[in-house]
Amino acid sequence: MNTTRPQKTDDIRRRNARRTALALGLVAVGIFVAFLLTAVVP
């Protein structure tokens, strides 16, 4: 029907994937920093 519809869903999917990857990266960095702090503090 509409040819612009798949492109819009692809853009939304790409944006959501980027946001998810960024969130997972921040969580991984947070865990890494927490391990570094626990290794240094004791």
C-alpha positions in Angstrom: 0.0 0.0 0.0 2.3 2.7 1.3 5.9 2.5 0.2 7.1 4.9 2.9 5.8 2.6 5.7 8.6 0.0 5.7 11.2 2.8 5.6 9.7 4.4 8.7 9.5 1.1 10.6 13.1 0.4 9.6 14.2 3.8 11.0 12.3 3.2 14.2 13.8 -0.3 14.6 17.3 1.1 13.9 16.7 3.9 16.5 15.5 1.4 19.1 18.4 -0.9 18.4 20.9 2.0 18.9 19.2 3.1 22.1 19.3 -0.5 23.4 22.9 -0.9 22.5 23.7 2.4 24.3 21.8 1.3 27.4 23.6 -2.1 27.5 26.9 -0.4 27.0 26.3 2.0 29.9 25.3 -0.9 32.1 28.4 -2.8 31.1 30.6 0.2 31.9 28.8 0.6 35.2 29.5 -3.0 36.2 33.1 -2.7 35.1 33.6 0.5 37.2 31.9 -1.3 40.2 34.4 -4.2 39.9 37.3 -1.8 39.7 36.1 0.1 42.8 35.6 -3.2 44.7 39.2 -4.3 43.7 40.7 -1.0 44.8 38.7 -0.1 48.0 39.4 -3.1 50.2 
